Amino acid sequence: MIVLLEYPATLAPQEDGSILVRFRDAPEALTEVGDESAAEAEAADALIAALGGYIELDRPIPAPSPPRKGERMIALPALIAAKLALYVALKEAGLSRVELARRMDVSENTVRRLLDLDHRSHIDGIEAALTLLGRRLVIDSRSAA
């Protein structure tokens, strides 16, 4: 099982007072924010954009590394994590989007939307696809502190 809910990020204060946010697991996810209060939301947006690019380029999704001292864990929204889990399961099964669509008895466009991190898919469609791939979706809740 690969958990794709949180990724470690480094928040580095810059000379101008802004904060540079980087993810070592996804170096393309890079953003600069005005202050720390906006850092988590902006960091998550940058990470989602980078991971969406991985899907578009048919690249593997990196598993999150354990956090190092000084790193902050940035949580992904549940729907995004579910879509990433579907993409990883599809790649591991060696199936194409077309084949998954055929097995689900839906259009290829439907499967593309299930994998599109910018599309507001219904979670039941993602769960159905995961079930066809021999997987099940498990959601976790943790203390925010």
NUKETOR-133651 format. One record per residue: x, z, y of N, C-alpha, C, O, CB in turn; residue number from 1; residue in one letter. Coordinates in steps of 0.05 Angstrom, whole numbers, m for minus. Last residue first. Glycine has a CB too. Layout:
<nunus>
+--------+--------+--------+--------+--------+--------+--------+--------+--------+--------+--------+--------+--------+--------+--------+-----+-----+
!    n_x !    n_z !    n_y !   ca_x !   ca_z !   ca_y !    c_x !    c_z !    c_y !    o_x !    o_z !    o_y !   cb_x !   cb_z !   cb_y !   n ! res !
+--------+--------+--------+--------+--------+--------+--------+--------+--------+--------+--------+--------+--------+--------+--------+-----+-----+
!      X !      Z !      Y !      X !      Z !      Y !      X !      Z !      Y !      X !      Z !      Y !      X !      Z !      Y ! NUM !   a !
...
+--------+--------+--------+--------+--------+--------+--------+--------+--------+--------+--------+--------+--------+--------+--------+-----+-----+
</nunus>
This chain:
<nunus>
+--------+--------+--------+--------+--------+--------+--------+--------+--------+--------+--------+--------+--------+--------+--------+-----+-----+
!    n_x !    n_z !    n_y !   ca_x !   ca_z !   ca_y !    c_x !    c_z !    c_y !    o_x !    o_z !    o_y !   cb_x !   cb_z !   cb_y !   n ! res !
+--------+--------+--------+--------+--------+--------+--------+--------+--------+--------+--------+--------+--------+--------+--------+-----+-----+
!    m50 !    294 !    371 !    m28 !    310 !    383 !     m1 !    303 !    372 !     19 !    314 !    380 !    m33 !    339 !    380 ! 145 !   a !
!    m90 !    271 !    343 !    m78 !    255 !    365 !    m54 !    269 !    377 !    m39 !    257 !    393 !    m99 !    249 !    386 ! 144 !   a !
!    m92 !    274 !    273 !    m92 !    288 !    298 !    m78 !    272 !    319 !    m58 !    259 !    314 !    m78 !    316 !    295 ! 143 !   s !
!   m122 !    217 !    240 !   m102 !    238 !    243 !   m105 !    252 !    270 !   m119 !    242 !    288 !    m74 !    225 !    241 ! 142 !   r !
!   m154 !    179 !    191 !   m157 !    193 !    217 !   m137 !    215 !    218 !   m133 !    230 !    198 !   m186 !    204 !    221 ! 141 !   s !
!   m156 !    115 !    160 !   m146 !    142 !    161 !   m151 !    153 !    189 !   m151 !    138 !    209 !   m116 !    143 !    154 ! 140 !   d !
!   m188 !     71 !    115 !   m183 !     79 !    143 !   m175 !    108 !    143 !   m187 !    124 !    128 !   m208 !     73 !    161 ! 139 !   i !
!   m178 !     19 !     70 !   m179 !     48 !     73 !   m171 !     55 !    102 !   m151 !     46 !    112 !   m160 !     62 !     52 ! 138 !   v !
!   m203 !    m35 !     35 !   m195 !    m25 !     61 !   m199 !      5 !     62 !   m220 !     15 !     55 !   m211 !    m39 !     84 ! 137 !   l !
!   m177 !    m61 !    m25 !   m198 !    m47 !    m10 !   m187 !    m36 !     15 !   m163 !    m28 !     17 !   m211 !    m25 !    m28 ! 136 !   r !
!   m164 !   m121 !    m64 !   m156 !    m99 !    m46 !   m181 !    m84 !    m36 !   m203 !    m94 !    m38 !   m139 !   m109 !    m22 ! 135 !   r !
!   m171 !   m169 !    m89 !   m165 !   m146 !   m105 !   m156 !   m122 !    m89 !   m142 !   m104 !    m99 !   m144 !   m153 !   m125 ! 134 !   g !
!   m190 !   m209 !    m58 !   m161 !   m209 !    m62 !   m152 !   m184 !    m79 !   m128 !   m179 !    m82 !   m146 !   m210 !    m36 ! 133 !   l !
!   m242 !   m196 !    m51 !   m236 !   m220 !    m67 !   m206 !   m221 !    m74 !   m199 !   m234 !    m94 !   m244 !   m245 !    m51 ! 132 !   l !
!   m234 !   m152 !    m17 !   m244 !   m148 !    m44 !   m238 !   m171 !    m62 !   m230 !   m168 !    m85 !   m274 !   m142 !    m43 ! 131 !   t !
!   m218 !   m179 !     30 !   m199 !   m162 !     16 !   m208 !   m156 !    m13 !   m191 !   m156 !    m31 !   m196 !   m135 !     31 ! 130 !   l !
!   m267 !   m204 !     42 !   m243 !   m220 !     36 !   m222 !   m204 !     21 !   m211 !   m213 !      2 !   m231 !   m232 !     62 ! 129 !   a !
!   m299 !   m159 !     52 !   m306 !   m178 !     31 !   m282 !   m195 !     23 !   m278 !   m200 !     m1 !   m329 !   m196 !     40 ! 128 !   a !
!   m272 !   m137 !     96 !   m274 !   m122 !     71 !   m281 !   m140 !     48 !   m269 !   m137 !     26 !   m295 !   m100 !     73 ! 127 !   e !
!   m282 !   m177 !    133 !   m254 !   m171 !    126 !   m254 !   m156 !     99 !   m237 !   m162 !     82 !   m240 !   m155 !    148 ! 126 !   i !
!   m337 !   m173 !    137 !   m325 !   m198 !    129 !   m297 !   m194 !    119 !   m288 !   m206 !    100 !   m326 !   m218 !    151 ! 125 !   g !
!   m343 !   m121 !    157 !   m353 !   m127 !    130 !   m342 !   m153 !    119 !   m338 !   m156 !     95 !   m383 !   m127 !    129 ! 124 !   d !
!   m325 !   m123 !    210 !   m308 !   m110 !    190 !   m317 !   m117 !    161 !   m300 !   m118 !    143 !   m307 !    m80 !    194 ! 123 !   i !
!   m331 !   m182 !    246 !   m345 !   m160 !    234 !   m327 !   m149 !    211 !   m316 !   m164 !    195 !   m373 !   m168 !    223 ! 122 !   h !
!   m284 !   m200 !    299 !   m297 !   m203 !    273 !   m312 !   m178 !    264 !   m307 !   m156 !    274 !   m275 !   m210 !    252 ! 121 !   s !
!   m269 !   m220 !    354 !   m283 !   m195 !    347 !   m298 !   m199 !    321 !   m323 !   m201 !    321 !   m302 !   m186 !    370 ! 120 !   r !
!   m204 !   m248 !    360 !   m233 !   m252 !    353 !   m245 !   m226 !    344 !   m233 !   m211 !    329 !   m236 !   m274 !    332 ! 119 !   h !
!   m151 !   m240 !    364 !   m166 !   m240 !    389 !   m196 !   m243 !    384 !   m212 !   m241 !    403 !   m157 !   m263 !    407 ! 118 !   d !
!   m129 !   m245 !    315 !   m129 !   m219 !    326 !   m145 !   m217 !    352 !   m151 !   m195 !    362 !   m101 !   m210 !    331 ! 117 !   l !
!   m156 !   m281 !    263 !   m149 !   m283 !    292 !   m152 !   m256 !    305 !   m173 !   m245 !    307 !   m169 !   m304 !    306 ! 116 !   d !
!   m175 !   m276 !    213 !   m146 !   m271 !    217 !   m138 !   m272 !    246 !   m115 !   m266 !    252 !   m130 !   m291 !    201 ! 115 !   l !
!   m228 !   m290 !    218 !   m222 !   m264 !    206 !   m193 !   m256 !    211 !   m186 !   m232 !    212 !   m228 !   m264 !    176 ! 114 !   l !
!   m221 !   m342 !    237 !   m230 !   m321 !    255 !   m225 !   m293 !    244 !   m219 !   m275 !    260 !   m261 !   m325 !    261 ! 113 !   r !
!   m206 !   m367 !    189 !   m187 !   m367 !    212 !   m195 !   m345 !    232 !   m178 !   m332 !    243 !   m187 !   m395 !    226 ! 112 !   r !
!   m253 !   m360 !    160 !   m229 !   m346 !    151 !   m208 !   m345 !    174 !   m196 !   m325 !    178 !   m216 !   m359 !    126 ! 111 !   v !
!   m285 !   m395 !    189 !   m293 !   m367 !    186 !   m268 !   m350 !    178 !   m264 !   m329 !    189 !   m315 !   m364 !    165 ! 110 !   t !
!   m260 !   m444 !    182 !   m261 !   m432 !    209 !   m268 !   m402 !    207 !   m257 !   m386 !    223 !   m281 !   m447 !    226 ! 109 !   n !
!   m271 !   m455 !    130 !   m244 !   m447 !    136 !   m243 !   m434 !    164 !   m227 !   m416 !    168 !   m225 !   m472 !    135 ! 108 !   e !
!   m335 !   m426 !    112 !   m318 !   m447 !    124 !   m290 !   m437 !    128 !   m286 !   m412 !    130 !   m330 !   m458 !    150 ! 107 !   s !
!   m348 !   m394 !     48 !   m351 !   m396 !     77 !   m333 !   m419 !     87 !   m317 !   m430 !     72 !   m344 !   m369 !     92 ! 106 !   v !
!   m339 !   m374 !     m3 !   m362 !   m392 !      2 !   m369 !   m392 !     32 !   m392 !   m390 !     40 !   m386 !   m384 !    m15 ! 105 !   d !
!   m295 !   m347 !    m17 !   m315 !   m332 !     m3 !   m341 !   m348 !      2 !   m361 !   m336 !     10 !   m304 !   m323 !     24 ! 104 !   m !
!   m266 !   m389 !    m40 !   m274 !   m366 !    m57 !   m295 !   m349 !    m44 !   m312 !   m337 !    m58 !   m250 !   m349 !    m64 ! 103 !   r !
!   m259 !   m421 !      5 !   m273 !   m431 !    m18 !   m283 !   m408 !    m35 !   m307 !   m408 !    m44 !   m256 !   m450 !    m35 ! 102 !   r !
!   m227 !   m387 !     36 !   m254 !   m395 !     46 !   m271 !   m405 !     23 !   m294 !   m399 !     21 !   m251 !   m417 !     68 ! 101 !   a !
!   m182 !   m385 !      5 !   m197 !   m360 !      9 !   m225 !   m367 !     18 !   m245 !   m355 !      9 !   m183 !   m342 !     30 ! 100 !   l !
!   m166 !   m438 !      9 !   m173 !   m428 !    m17 !   m189 !   m402 !    m14 !   m209 !   m398 !    m29 !   m149 !   m423 !    m34 !  99 !   e !
!   m154 !   m441 !     64 !   m175 !   m459 !     53 !   m184 !   m448 !     26 !   m208 !   m447 !     20 !   m163 !   m487 !     49 !  98 !   v !
!   m113 !   m405 !     69 !   m138 !   m399 !     83 !   m161 !   m416 !     71 !   m183 !   m406 !     67 !   m136 !   m404 !    113 !  97 !   r !
!    m80 !   m399 !      5 !    m83 !   m411 !     32 !   m110 !   m401 !     44 !   m127 !   m390 !     30 !    m82 !   m442 !     30 !  96 !   s !
!    m45 !   m347 !    m30 !    m69 !   m364 !    m26 !    m68 !   m376 !      3 !    m57 !   m364 !     21 !    m95 !   m349 !    m30 !  95 !   l !
!    m10 !   m308 !    m47 !     m2 !   m336 !    m47 !    m24 !   m356 !    m43 !    m22 !   m379 !    m52 !     12 !   m342 !    m73 !  94 !   g !
!    m18 !   m255 !    m44 !    m33 !   m269 !    m65 !    m25 !   m298 !    m67 !    m31 !   m311 !    m87 !    m63 !   m267 !    m60 !  93 !   a !
!     11 !   m244 !      2 !     20 !   m233 !    m24 !      7 !   m247 !    m47 !     19 !   m250 !    m69 !     15 !   m203 !    m25 !  92 !   e !
!    m22 !   m269 !     41 !      6 !   m279 !     36 !     16 !   m269 !      8 !     28 !   m285 !     m6 !     25 !   m269 !     58 !  91 !   k !
!    m67 !   m236 !     36 !    m69 !   m265 !     31 !    m42 !   m277 !     25 !    m39 !   m293 !      6 !    m82 !   m279 !     56 !  90 !   l !
!    m47 !   m187 !     51 !    m58 !   m190 !     24 !    m59 !   m220 !     17 !    m54 !   m228 !     m6 !    m85 !   m177 !     22 !  89 !   a !
!    m33 !   m198 !    105 !    m12 !   m190 !     86 !    m22 !   m194 !     57 !     m7 !   m205 !     41 !     m4 !   m160 !     90 !  88 !   v !
!    m85 !   m209 !    125 !    m64 !   m229 !    126 !    m42 !   m223 !    106 !    m33 !   m241 !     92 !    m52 !   m231 !    155 !  87 !   y !
!   m110 !   m159 !    117 !   m120 !   m183 !    104 !    m99 !   m205 !    103 !    m95 !   m218 !     83 !   m145 !   m193 !    118 !  86 !   l !
!    m79 !   m127 !    150 !    m80 !   m121 !    122 !    m90 !   m145 !    106 !    m79 !   m151 !     85 !    m97 !    m96 !    116 !  85 !   a !
!    m93 !   m150 !    199 !    m66 !   m151 !    190 !    m64 !   m146 !    160 !    m49 !   m160 !    146 !    m48 !   m131 !    205 !  84 !   l !
!   m147 !   m134 !    201 !   m140 !   m163 !    201 !   m111 !   m167 !    191 !   m106 !   m185 !    176 !   m144 !   m175 !    229 !  83 !   k !
!   m141 !    m79 !    203 !   m155 !    m91 !    180 !   m148 !   m120 !    178 !   m144 !   m130 !    156 !   m185 !    m87 !    183 !  82 !   a !
!   m115 !    m73 !    252 !   m101 !    m64 !    228 !   m114 !    m77 !    203 !   m100 !    m84 !    185 !   m102 !    m33 !    226 !  81 !   a !
!   m157 !    m91 !    285 !   m132 !   m105 !    285 !   m117 !    m98 !    259 !   m106 !   m116 !    246 !   m115 !    m99 !    310 !  80 !   i !
!   m195 !    m51 !    276 !   m202 !    m79 !    269 !   m176 !    m95 !    267 !   m174 !   m112 !    249 !   m221 !    m91 !    290 !  79 !   l !
!   m169 !     m4 !    295 !   m175 !     m7 !    267 !   m181 !    m36 !    259 !   m172 !    m45 !    238 !   m200 !     10 !    260 !  78 !   a !
!   m114 !    m15 !    341 !   m143 !    m12 !    336 !   m149 !    m17 !    306 !   m135 !    m34 !    294 !   m160 !    m30 !    354 !  77 !   p !
!    m52 !     18 !    330 !    m67 !     m6 !    333 !    m96 !      0 !    328 !   m103 !     18 !    312 !    m57 !    m28 !    313 !  76 !   l !
!    m11 !     66 !    364 !    m32 !     60 !    344 !    m46 !     33 !    351 !    m50 !     26 !    374 !    m54 !     82 !    344 !  75 !   a !
!     54 !     81 !    368 !     33 !     66 !    382 !     13 !     57 !    361 !     20 !     42 !    343 !     44 !     42 !    398 !  74 !   i !
!     96 !    136 !    372 !     80 !    119 !    354 !     56 !    107 !    370 !     41 !    121 !    382 !     69 !    135 !    329 !  73 !   m !
!    157 !    137 !    406 !    129 !    144 !    406 !    114 !    125 !    388 !    119 !    101 !    388 !    117 !    143 !    435 !  72 !   r !
!    222 !    164 !    397 !    203 !    142 !    396 !    175 !    153 !    396 !    170 !    175 !    387 !    208 !    124 !    371 !  71 !   e !
!    254 !    209 !    394 !    250 !    197 !    420 !    230 !    174 !    420 !    222 !    164 !    442 !    275 !    188 !    432 !  70 !   g !
!    279 !    196 !    330 !    277 !    215 !    352 !    273 !    200 !    378 !    288 !    181 !    384 !    302 !    233 !    352 !  69 !   k !
!    239 !    145 !    298 !    264 !    159 !    303 !    259 !    178 !    326 !    239 !    177 !    340 !    287 !    138 !    310 !  68 !   r !
!    187 !    134 !    250 !    196 !    138 !    277 !    223 !    152 !    278 !    229 !    170 !    261 !    176 !    154 !    293 !  67 !   p !
!    194 !     85 !    198 !    189 !    113 !    206 !    200 !    117 !    234 !    220 !    105 !    242 !    203 !    133 !    186 !  66 !   p !
!    168 !     19 !    213 !    190 !     37 !    205 !    182 !     66 !    212 !    164 !     71 !    229 !    216 !     30 !    220 !  65 !   s !
!    114 !    m21 !    190 !    125 !     m2 !    210 !    147 !     16 !    198 !    144 !     26 !    176 !    102 !     16 !    221 !  64 !   p !
!    129 !    m85 !    164 !    118 !    m58 !    159 !    130 !    m39 !    181 !    153 !    m42 !    188 !    124 !    m48 !    130 !  63 !   a !
!    118 !   m147 !    196 !    136 !   m125 !    188 !    121 !    m99 !    184 !    103 !    m93 !    199 !    157 !   m122 !    210 !  62 !   p !
!     87 !   m202 !    167 !     82 !   m179 !    185 !    101 !   m157 !    177 !    101 !   m148 !    154 !     52 !   m170 !    184 !  61 !   i !
!    119 !   m266 !    161 !    110 !   m240 !    150 !    106 !   m219 !    172 !    119 !   m219 !    192 !    131 !   m230 !    130 !  60 !   p !
!     90 !   m324 !    195 !    112 !   m306 !    189 !    102 !   m280 !    176 !     79 !   m273 !    180 !    128 !   m299 !    215 !  59 !   r !
!     58 !   m364 !    215 !     58 !   m359 !    186 !     82 !   m343 !    178 !     94 !   m347 !    157 !     58 !   m386 !    171 !  58 !   d !
!     49 !   m367 !    268 !     73 !   m381 !    258 !     77 !   m377 !    228 !     97 !   m386 !    216 !     98 !   m370 !    272 !  57 !   l !
!      3 !   m336 !    273 !      2 !   m364 !    280 !     26 !   m380 !    269 !     23 !   m403 !    262 !      2 !   m367 !    311 !  56 !   e !
!     25 !   m286 !    257 !      4 !   m299 !    241 !      3 !   m329 !    247 !      2 !   m346 !    229 !    m23 !   m286 !    246 !  55 !   i !
!     60 !   m277 !    300 !     71 !   m279 !    272 !     51 !   m293 !    254 !     58 !   m310 !    238 !     77 !   m250 !    261 !  54 !   y !
!     24 !   m274 !    342 !     43 !   m296 !    341 !     55 !   m300 !    313 !     59 !   m322 !    304 !     65 !   m293 !    361 !  53 !   g !
!      1 !   m225 !    329 !    m15 !   m249 !    328 !      1 !   m274 !    327 !     m6 !   m294 !    314 !    m34 !   m250 !    352 !  52 !   g !
!     45 !   m193 !    341 !     36 !   m196 !    313 !     17 !   m219 !    309 !     18 !   m232 !    288 !     23 !   m170 !    303 !  51 !   l !
!     46 !   m200 !    397 !     69 !   m208 !    380 !     61 !   m212 !    351 !     68 !   m232 !    339 !     91 !   m187 !    382 !  50 !   a !
!     m4 !   m179 !    412 !      3 !   m207 !    419 !     26 !   m217 !    401 !     25 !   m239 !    391 !     11 !   m209 !    448 !  49 !   a !
!      1 !   m126 !    394 !    m20 !   m144 !    383 !    m13 !   m173 !    388 !    m16 !   m190 !    370 !    m48 !   m137 !    395 !  48 !   i !
!     42 !   m109 !    427 !     46 !   m110 !    398 !     26 !   m128 !    385 !     33 !   m143 !    367 !     44 !    m81 !    387 !  47 !   l !
!     17 !   m112 !    477 !     41 !   m128 !    472 !     46 !   m131 !    442 !     54 !   m152 !    432 !     66 !   m115 !    486 !  46 !   a !
!    m24 !    m74 !    470 !    m30 !   m102 !    476 !     m7 !   m120 !    470 !    m10 !   m142 !    459 !    m38 !   m105 !    505 !  45 !   d !
!      6 !    m27 !    462 !    m11 !    m37 !    440 !    m18 !    m67 !    445 !    m18 !    m83 !    426 !    m37 !    m21 !    438 !  44 !   a !
!     29 !    m23 !    513 !     46 !    m27 !    489 !     30 !    m38 !    466 !     39 !    m56 !    452 !     59 !      0 !    481 !  43 !   a !
!    m16 !    m14 !    544 !      0 !    m39 !    548 !     18 !    m45 !    524 !     22 !    m68 !    517 !     17 !    m37 !    574 !  42 !   e !
!    m31 !     36 !    523 !    m49 !     13 !    522 !    m34 !    m13 !    525 !    m40 !    m32 !    511 !    m71 !     16 !    544 !  41 !   a !
!     16 !     67 !    534 !      5 !     64 !    506 !    m13 !     39 !    504 !    m10 !     24 !    486 !    m10 !     88 !    498 !  40 !   e !
!     25 !     64 !    591 !     45 !     54 !    571 !     32 !     49 !    544 !     38 !     28 !    532 !     67 !     74 !    568 !  39 !   a !
!     m2 !     85 !    632 !    m11 !     59 !    622 !      5 !     49 !    598 !     m1 !     28 !    587 !    m10 !     38 !    644 !  38 !   a !
!     25 !    132 !    642 !     m3 !    133 !    635 !    m14 !    107 !    624 !    m33 !    107 !    608 !    m19 !    142 !    660 !  37 !   s !
!     76 !    118 !    659 !     72 !    126 !    631 !     43 !    127 !    623 !     37 !    124 !    599 !     85 !    153 !    626 !  36 !   e !
!     75 !     58 !    700 !     78 !     87 !    696 !     70 !     94 !    667 !     58 !     77 !    653 !     61 !    104 !    716 !  35 !   d !
!     80 !      3 !    698 !     85 !     17 !    722 !     89 !     47 !    719 !    106 !     59 !    732 !     63 !     13 !    741 !  34 !   g !
!    114 !    m29 !    643 !     91 !    m17 !    655 !     99 !     m1 !    680 !    122 !      8 !    682 !     76 !      1 !    635 !  33 !   v !
!    132 !    m84 !    605 !    141 !    m65 !    626 !    117 !    m55 !    640 !    100 !    m71 !    649 !    162 !    m79 !    646 !  32 !   e !
!    142 !   m101 !    536 !    126 !   m100 !    560 !    138 !    m80 !    580 !    153 !    m62 !    572 !     97 !    m93 !    554 !  31 !   t !
!    146 !   m136 !    476 !    161 !   m124 !    498 !    144 !   m124 !    523 !    131 !   m144 !    529 !    188 !   m140 !    503 !  30 !   l !
!    150 !   m159 !    417 !    131 !   m142 !    431 !    147 !   m126 !    452 !    159 !   m105 !    446 !    116 !   m123 !    411 !  29 !   a !
!    192 !   m182 !    392 !    177 !   m199 !    411 !    157 !   m183 !    427 !    148 !   m192 !    448 !    163 !   m222 !    396 !  28 !   e !
!    209 !   m145 !    355 !    224 !   m147 !    380 !    210 !   m165 !    401 !    216 !   m162 !    425 !    251 !   m159 !    374 !  27 !   p !
!    182 !   m104 !    316 !    172 !   m130 !    327 !    185 !   m134 !    354 !    172 !   m128 !    375 !    140 !   m129 !    330 !  26 !   a !
!    210 !    m59 !    305 !    199 !    m74 !    283 !    188 !   m101 !    291 !    185 !   m119 !    274 !    177 !    m58 !    269 !  25 !   d !
!    223 !    m38 !    355 !    245 !    m49 !    338 !    234 !    m65 !    315 !    248 !    m82 !    304 !    263 !    m26 !    329 !  24 !   r !
!    191 !    m50 !    414 !    186 !    m43 !    386 !    208 !    m55 !    369 !    213 !    m79 !    370 !    158 !    m55 !    377 !  23 !   f !
!    192 !    m23 !    481 !    202 !    m41 !    460 !    194 !    m31 !    433 !    191 !     m7 !    428 !    233 !    m44 !    463 !  22 !   r !
!    178 !    m19 !    549 !    169 !    m12 !    522 !    178 !    m33 !    502 !    174 !    m57 !    506 !    138 !     m9 !    521 !  21 !   v !
!    201 !      7 !    608 !    204 !    m15 !    590 !    197 !     m5 !    562 !    208 !     14 !    552 !    233 !    m27 !    590 !  20 !   l !
!    171 !     29 !    666 !    179 !     37 !    639 !    179 !     12 !    622 !    159 !     m3 !    621 !    159 !     58 !    627 !  19 !   i !
!    192 !     37 !    735 !    175 !     26 !    714 !    186 !     35 !    687 !    207 !     47 !    685 !    174 !     m5 !    715 !  18 !   s !
!    230 !     53 !    770 !    209 !     72 !    764 !    190 !     62 !    742 !    173 !     77 !    732 !    193 !     78 !    789 !  17 !   g !
!    274 !     21 !    776 !    252 !     18 !    796 !    228 !     36 !    790 !    208 !     34 !    805 !    243 !    m11 !    796 !  16 !   d !
!    305 !     33 !    731 !    314 !     42 !    758 !    292 !     41 !    779 !    291 !     57 !    797 !    337 !     26 !    767 !  15 !   e !
!    262 !     54 !    677 !    278 !     35 !    691 !    285 !     45 !    719 !    272 !     64 !    728 !    265 !      7 !    692 !  14 !   q !
!    254 !     90 !    616 !    250 !     89 !    645 !    271 !     69 !    657 !    294 !     69 !    649 !    253 !    117 !    657 !  13 !   p !
!    231 !     65 !    556 !    256 !     70 !    571 !    250 !     68 !    601 !    243 !     46 !    611 !    277 !     49 !    562 !  12 !   a !
!    204 !     80 !    497 !    196 !     78 !    525 !    220 !     85 !    542 !    229 !    108 !    542 !    171 !     96 !    531 !  11 !   l !
!    199 !     49 !    435 !    217 !     63 !    453 !    207 !     58 !    481 !    202 !     35 !    489 !    246 !     53 !    450 !  10 !   t !
!    153 !     59 !    380 !    162 !     45 !    405 !    181 !     62 !    420 !    180 !     87 !    419 !    138 !     37 !    422 !   9 !   a !
!    129 !     49 !    314 !    145 !     64 !    333 !    155 !     47 !    357 !    163 !     24 !    353 !    169 !     76 !    319 !   8 !   p !
!     60 !     36 !    299 !     88 !     25 !    300 !    104 !     42 !    320 !     93 !     50 !    341 !     89 !     m5 !    308 !   7 !   y !
!      4 !     44 !    257 !     21 !     54 !    279 !     49 !     43 !    277 !     61 !     41 !    255 !     22 !     84 !    279 !   6 !   e !
!    m22 !     16 !    216 !    m37 !     27 !    238 !    m21 !     36 !    262 !    m31 !     35 !    284 !    m52 !     50 !    228 !   5 !   l !
!    m11 !     m7 !    166 !     m4 !    m22 !    190 !    m19 !    m11 !    214 !    m28 !    m26 !    232 !    m11 !    m51 !    186 !   4 !   l !
!     15 !     10 !    106 !     m1 !     21 !    127 !      8 !      8 !    153 !     31 !     10 !    161 !      1 !     52 !    129 !   3 !   v !
!     12 !    m18 !     43 !     26 !    m19 !     69 !      7 !     m9 !     90 !    m15 !    m20 !     93 !     36 !    m48 !     75 !   2 !   i !
!     17 !      0 !    m24 !      0 !      0 !      0 !     18 !      0 !     25 !     36 !     16 !     27 !    m19 !     24 !      0 !   1 !   m !
+--------+--------+--------+--------+--------+--------+--------+--------+--------+--------+--------+--------+--------+--------+--------+-----+-----+
</nunus>
